[in-house]
Amino acid sequence: MGVTITDRVGAMEGKMEELYLEVKLGMDAMKSDFQGQLATLMEKFSWIANKWDEHERGRKGKDQEGGKFTESGVPVENSPETPREVQKWKEEEFLRRHGD
């Protein structure tokens, strides 16, 4: 007796089920990997956001202590009038902080 069509359909269904399970396992692994990477990125973003907030609180605290700053970060009392003066002030401030 030979192989019947019912046998062949049954074998194909078995192979399709195996493929489905293999694809499902692969998709589950990819999903888990993606979720892990997303969690890492969210953790890094949260750390950056916290540092930013900390910096802003520090800056605002300095402003409230009486030190007012312009948009370019120059103290108001030392505020230069022209962009060239702003650049010169920034260079001098950098050298003052970091040495020659």
C-alpha positions as a Python dict, from the first residue, in 0.01 Angstrom:
ca = {
    (1, 'M'): (0, 0, 0),
    (2, 'G'): (128, 347, -87),
    (3, 'V'): (115, 679, 79),
    (4, 'T'): (-230, 830, 75),
    (5, 'I'): (-320, 1194, 39),
    (6, 'T'): (-440, 1192, 399),
    (7, 'D'): (-93, 1082, 512),
    (8, 'R'): (72, 1358, 308),
    (9, 'V'): (-167, 1626, 440),
    (10, 'G'): (-103, 1504, 795),
    (11, 'A'): (275, 1523, 740),
    (12, 'M'): (244, 1875, 596),
    (13, 'E'): (31, 1986, 889),
    (14, 'G'): (295, 1848, 1127),
    (15, 'K'): (574, 2038, 946),
    (16, 'M'): (367, 2356, 944),
    (17, 'E'): (308, 2325, 1317),
    (18, 'E'): (682, 2276, 1375),
    (19, 'L'): (758, 2584, 1164),
    (20, 'Y'): (494, 2785, 1350),
    (21, 'L'): (646, 2692, 1686),
    (22, 'E'): (996, 2773, 1559),
    (23, 'V'): (884, 3114, 1431),
    (24, 'K'): (694, 3180, 1755),
    (25, 'L'): (1002, 3098, 1963),
    (26, 'G'): (1213, 3327, 1743),
    (27, 'M'): (961, 3609, 1771),
    (28, 'D'): (941, 3566, 2149),
    (29, 'A'): (1322, 3580, 2171),
    (30, 'M'): (1331, 3895, 1954),
    (31, 'K'): (1056, 4054, 2164),
    (32, 'S'): (1242, 3976, 2485),
    (33, 'D'): (1568, 4115, 2343),
    (34, 'F'): (1391, 4431, 2226),
    (35, 'Q'): (1227, 4479, 2565),
    (36, 'G'): (1566, 4443, 2733),
    (37, 'Q'): (1724, 4700, 2502),
    (38, 'L'): (1429, 4936, 2551),
    (39, 'A'): (1459, 4904, 2929),
    (40, 'T'): (1830, 4991, 2904),
    (41, 'L'): (1757, 5296, 2690),
    (42, 'M'): (1481, 5411, 2925),
    (43, 'E'): (1718, 5374, 3220),
    (44, 'K'): (1983, 5583, 3040),
    (45, 'F'): (1727, 5845, 2942),
    (46, 'S'): (1602, 5863, 3300),
    (47, 'W'): (1959, 5912, 3424),
    (48, 'I'): (2017, 6192, 3170),
    (49, 'A'): (1686, 6358, 3261),
    (50, 'N'): (1775, 6343, 3632),
    (51, 'K'): (2118, 6497, 3566),
    (52, 'W'): (1956, 6769, 3356),
    (53, 'D'): (1705, 6847, 3633),
    (54, 'E'): (1987, 6852, 3888),
    (55, 'H'): (2183, 7095, 3669),
    (56, 'E'): (1878, 7318, 3622),
    (57, 'R'): (1809, 7324, 3997),
    (58, 'G'): (2173, 7421, 4058),
    (59, 'R'): (2158, 7693, 3794),
    (60, 'K'): (1832, 7829, 3930),
    (61, 'G'): (1977, 7819, 4280),
    (62, 'K'): (2270, 8032, 4165),
    (63, 'D'): (2028, 8273, 3998),
    (64, 'Q'): (1833, 8304, 4323),
    (65, 'E'): (2154, 8368, 4517),
    (66, 'G'): (2190, 8688, 4322),
    (67, 'G'): (2404, 8573, 4032),
    (68, 'K'): (2204, 8665, 3720),
    (69, 'F'): (2318, 8529, 3384),
    (70, 'T'): (2249, 8622, 3023),
    (71, 'E'): (2129, 8367, 2766),
    (72, 'S'): (2492, 8302, 2663),
    (73, 'G'): (2583, 8215, 3023),
    (74, 'V'): (2770, 8538, 3095),
    (75, 'P'): (2709, 8696, 3436),
    (76, 'V'): (2495, 9008, 3390),
    (77, 'E'): (2744, 9231, 3570),
    (78, 'N'): (3013, 9125, 3320),
    (79, 'S'): (2781, 9121, 3022),
    (80, 'P'): (2963, 9226, 2704),
    (81, 'E'): (2776, 9424, 2442),
    (82, 'T'): (2883, 9262, 2114),
    (83, 'P'): (2919, 8900, 1996),
    (84, 'R'): (3294, 8955, 1967),
    (85, 'E'): (3306, 9064, 2332),
    (86, 'V'): (3097, 8761, 2427),
    (87, 'Q'): (3342, 8531, 2247),
    (88, 'K'): (3640, 8705, 2409),
    (89, 'W'): (3478, 8674, 2752),
    (90, 'K'): (3412, 8302, 2695),
    (91, 'E'): (3773, 8244, 2591),
    (92, 'E'): (3905, 8433, 2894),
    (93, 'E'): (3667, 8244, 3122),
    (94, 'F'): (3778, 7911, 2973),
    (95, 'L'): (4146, 7998, 3024),
    (96, 'R'): (4075, 8118, 3377),
    (97, 'R'): (3902, 7791, 3465),
    (98, 'H'): (4133, 7550, 3284),
    (99, 'G'): (4466, 7729, 3288),
    (100, 'D'): (4688, 7808, 2990),
}
